């Protein structure tokens, strides 16, 4: 079994140039969250090599297959040296394999010894789930629910404004919670620095602008943050932005009270934004720009027709409907 006291320095010895790789990500302007994810994934791989007593220099395709099996087991250790009780999903496994690929590519670029080519690491087959987006009327109920469900009026106005902004713009939750007042101009246009340091504009609806204005009238502070935590919320003493965990928890709470069967999160509102724009005839290329996607293929995966819309289309256009 792996020594639970294995240090980061020890893991760097197992994976040569690990620290240099992470430094390279930093100097190439990768976000702290992305660097953390790479480090976490590669620490798990280092744990695997140590448990197998396999030097990195002797890594081969057979060892990669064993690593895939290791990732699907409940006996694997997390990056925090804790035994996992859950099986990793295929998407998580592929993310970890992609991190290893990136590390190998770095070694090649730096003319360092590489036991295996990145292309030799094949990703696993992913599950194909039935795409689920709540019906529009359900999303509207969710967005409007804070006014009825929150006893604290200030929290109700703030939470309602946050949900309105999410659905009006298609923002990621991380982009939403980090918004500052100065990012919004008088027309409701918001300048966002998104994932991968990509800059884009998103646009508020008049409805969303009204709810932001109503919420901001309750603010007496001079903080630049658009959405701030109130006393007693899980924000941390020095955090001037609302936390993503708090908003996700609230959405889950509202959904359960409203008995919305389709799993719904902040990310679901982003999916819903794309889906219902498409149903209204929006150009996929325009939706791609609004979502901040590099590829139109990614946008296509977001634009899921609702089940109700699919059923209506089937009944209307099927050639043997009568």
Long-range contacts (C-beta under 8 A, 24 or more apart in sequence): 1-51, 2-47, 2-50, 2-51, 2-77, 2-81, 3-50, 4-81, 5-81, 6-46, 6-47, 6-50, 6-81, 8-43, 11-42, 11-43, 11-46, 11-47, 14-46, 14-49, 14-50, 14-56, 15-42, 15-45, 15-46, 15-49, 15-56, 15-103, 16-56, 16-112, 17-106, 17-107, 17-110, 17-112, 18-42, 18-46, 18-103, 20-106, 20-110, 21-103, 21-106, 21-107, 24-106, 29-197, 31-195, 31-197, 37-95, 37-99, 38-99, 38-102, 38-103, 39-79, 40-79, 41-79, 41-95, 41-96, 41-99, 41-100, 42-99, 42-100, 42-103, 43-79, 44-71, 44-76, 44-77, 44-78, 44-79, 44-96, 45-96, 45-99, 45-100, 47-76, 47-77, 47-79, 47-81, 48-76, 51-77, 56-115, 57-113, 57-115, 58-115, 59-115, 59-116, 60-115, 60-116, 61-116, 61-120, 64-116, 64-120, 64-121, 68-93, 68-97, 68-124, 71-96, 89-127, 90-124, 90-125, 90-126, 90-127, 91-126, 93-123, 93-124, 94-123, 94-124, 94-126, 97-121, 97-123, 97-124, 98-123, 131-304, 132-262, 132-263, 132-304, 133-262, 133-268, 133-271, 133-272, 133-275, 133-304, 133-306, 134-260, 134-262, 134-264, 134-268, 134-272, 134-306, 135-262, 135-306, 135-307, 135-308, 136-272, 136-276, 136-306, 138-258, 138-260, 138-262, 138-264, 139-167, 139-264, 139-269, 139-272, 141-258, 141-260, 142-251, 142-254, 142-255, 142-258, 142-260, 142-264, 143-167, 143-269, 145-254, 145-257, 145-258, 146-250, 146-254, 149-253, 149-254, 149-257, 152-230, 153-218, 154-218, 154-230, 155-230, 157-211, 157-214, 157-215, 157-218, 158-215, 158-227, 158-228, 158-230, 158-242, 159-247, 159-250, 160-211, 160-215, 161-208, 161-211, 161-212, 161-214, 161-215, 161-227, 162-227, 162-242, 162-247, 163-251, 163-269, 164-205, 164-207, 164-208, 164-211, 164-212, 165-204, 165-208, 165-211, 165-212, 166-266, 166-269, 166-270, 166-273, 167-208, 167-269, 167-272, 167-273, 168-203, 168-204, 168-205, 168-207, 168-208, 168-273, 169-202, 169-203, 169-204, 169-208, 169-273, 169-290, 170-202, 170-270, 170-273, 170-274, 170-290, 170-291, 171-202, 171-270, 172-267, 172-270, 172-292, 173-244, 173-247, 173-248, 173-266, 173-267, 174-244, 176-227, 176-247, 176-266, 177-227, 177-241, 177-242, 177-243, 177-244, 177-247, 178-241, 179-225, 179-226, 179-227, 180-224, 180-225, 180-226, 181-216, 181-224, 181-225, 181-226, 182-224, 183-226, 184-212, 184-226, 192-292, 194-292, 195-292, 196-294, 198-292, 198-294, 200-289, 200-290, 200-292, 202-290, 203-290, 270-302, 271-302, 271-304, 274-299, 274-302, 274-303, 275-302, 275-303, 275-304, 275-305, 275-306, 276-306, 278-303, 278-305, 279-305, 279-306, 279-309
